[in-house]
Amino acid sequence: MNSRPISPVSVTTAVILAGGLSRRMFVSGSATDVADKALLQLGGETMLDRVLRRIKPQVSHVVLNANGDPARFAALRVPVIPDPVGGYVGPLAGILAGMRWARANDPRTTHIVTVSSDVPFLPLDLVTRLATVAAGRPDAVVLAASSGETHSVIGCWPVAHEADLAARLAAGDRKVVDWARRHGVETVSFRPVRIGRTDVDPFFNANTPDELAEARRIVEGDTYAP
């Protein structure tokens, strides 16, 4: 009996999603004039610095999906790509932007990996583990999971679905998981990581002022993360 070979999967591009409005972090009328939660300080660096430092060794290219003036991210020395759809329609627009950038800049890329800009304890084996599962189901979307929760914006996305994603966005689709289910979804579960004396969800996200304060408390005792 002839067996069907596993389709090759090449994940050379990671996209950091920072295209939202950070409404849960910043209260209207607050004293701060910072518009990007990813640029808030955490352990002597910005959250975005930390995410970039952890994802960069895992891929050949990192791009940042962000709207507005890209000059505010110039120090990162990575391409900044805006949503291809106006109106801050959500993460699907950032995923589409990443697919288009990868197709135009690295034809080896069959899939992109996306992460959010507020996950400072991102796993150092994220791309390898997602890509391993994608190799078995190259048409499916592979999402990260932890503590019984699936993280809909941290995943591995087939670039071949670019046209379908563009069409669904044009039709008004906005929910990431609903679109992913059109193509099948696999999940990869990650265990907590030990940081100092604390077991931390690797996808802990600092999305509110209280969560940022908790991340700062964790990082103060962080002797593990490179």
N, C-alpha and C positions, 0 to 999 in steps of 0.2 A: 504494500500500500504506500502510495506517495504521500508524504506529509507536507503540509504547506509551511514554507519557511516564515519565520517571524520577520515582519517588515522592519527595516532599519529605522531607528529613531535618532535624530540629531538635535540636541537641545543646546544650542550655543549662545542663546540670547535670553537675558533676564530683563524684565520690565518692572521697575518700581512704580507703583501706582500712587500718585500724589495729586490727583486732579480734582479732588473734592473741595468743599468749602469749609471743612473743619467746624461745622456748626456746633457739635457737642463739646468741642474744646474751648471755643471762644464765645463769650456771652456778649451780645450787642451792647455797646456802650461801656465796655470794660476799659481799664486804663492801658492795656497792652495794645500796641499797634502791629503786632506780629500776625500775619495772615495765614501762615503755614505752620500747622502743628509739627510737621516734620523738621522744622528748623528750631524747635525748642531744645534747650540744653538738657542733656542727660549724661551725668558722669564725665563732664568736661568736654563733651562733644555733642553735636546735634543728634537727634534720633535718626535723621537721614544719614548722617555720617556712619552711624553704627550699623544700620541696615546695609548700606553700601559695602562697608568693610567685610560684612559676613557673607554677602551674596557674591561679591566680585570674584573670589578665587574659584567659584563653582562653575563659571561660564567664560566664554570668550568675549562677550559684549554685555554691557549693562546700559540700559537707557532709562531715562526718567520721564514718566508721563505726568506733565503738569501744565496747567493753563496760566495765562497771564504772562508777565515779563520774564523770559527765561534768564535774564541777567542775574537774578537773585540766587541762581544756582551755579554761577560760573565757576566758583571755587571747586566744585565737584569734578570738573573736567569730564563730564559724560554728556552725550546727546540728550537734549530736552525736547520731547515731542508732545504737542497739545492733542486734546481730543479732536478727532475728525468730525465730530458732531457738536454743534453749539448747544448752550443751555445747561451745561453741567448735568448730563443725563445719567451719570453713574459709571461704575467700573467697566461695564461692557464697552464703553467708548474707548477707555484706556487699553483694554485688551485688543480691540481692533487696531488702534494706533500702533501697538507693539507688533502685531502680526504684519502690518504693512511695512514697518521699519525693517523687520527681519527679512521679509521677502526681497526688499530692495537692496539690502546691505550685506546679507550673507545667505546665498542660495543653499548652503548646507543645512540651514535650519529647517527642520520639519515641524518642530514644536517650539513654543516659547514658554518660559516659566514666568509667572507673575507673583509679586509679593506686595503687600501694603507697606506704606512708609512709617508705620507706627508699631512694628513688631521687633523690638530691640534685642530679643533673644532667639532670633531666627536660627533654625538648625543648620549646621555646617554641612550636613549630608542631604539637604533638601532636594537639590536637583538630581542627584544620583538616584535617590529612592523613587522620586516621581517618574523619572525617565525609565527606570527599570520596569515599572508597571505599565507605562505607556508602550513599551516595546511589545508587550503581549496583546494590547488592544490599541493600535495606533490611531484609530478613528475616534476613540473615546476621550473625554475630558477627565483628567486625573486630579483630584482635589486632596489637599492635606486635611488631616483630622487630628484632634487631640481632646482628651477629657470628654469623649462622647459627643463632640461638636465638630461638624464639618465646616471648614473655612473657605467660603465660596470665592474669595479673591486670591487665594494662595493655591496655585495649581499649575498644571501643564496643559497647554492648549494647542491642538493641531492647527498649523497655519493653513492647511487645506480648507478649513472652514471659514476662511476670511470672507468670501463672497456671501455665504449664508448669514454670517453675523452682521455684515453691512446691511443686508436686506431686512433682517429682523429689527435692527435699530431704526431703519427708515420706516418700518411698519409700526413703531412705537413700543417694541419690547424693551424692558428696562431691567428685569430681574435676572441676575446672573445664573442662578440655579435652574430656572425655567428654560433658559436657552441651552445650558449645558445638557440638560436631560434629553434634548432633541437628538443628541449624538451619543448618549450613553455616558454614565458617570462611574468612575472607579475612585476609591478612596485609599489613602495610605495613612495609617495611624502612627503618630509620634508620641513617645513617652515624655513625661516631665524631665527636665534637666535639673541637676543639682547645682545651685549657685550659692556658695557660702554654706549656710545652714538651712537654706530654703529650697524646696522642690518647686520649680517654676514651670508653668505651661510654656513650651517653646514658642507658642503663638500668642502669648500674652500681648494684648495691644493697648497702648496708652492712648485712648480715644477721648478721655475726659480729664479734667484737672485732677480728680482723685486718682485715676489710674496712672497719670504721669507722676504724681507724688509717690505712689506705690512702686513704680519702676525705679524712681530715684533711690528709694530705700533699699531696693534689691541691689542696685548697681553699686551702692556704697560698700557692700560687702562682697562684690564680684571679683574674685581672683581667678576665675576659670576661663572667662571669655577672652579670646584673642582680640 
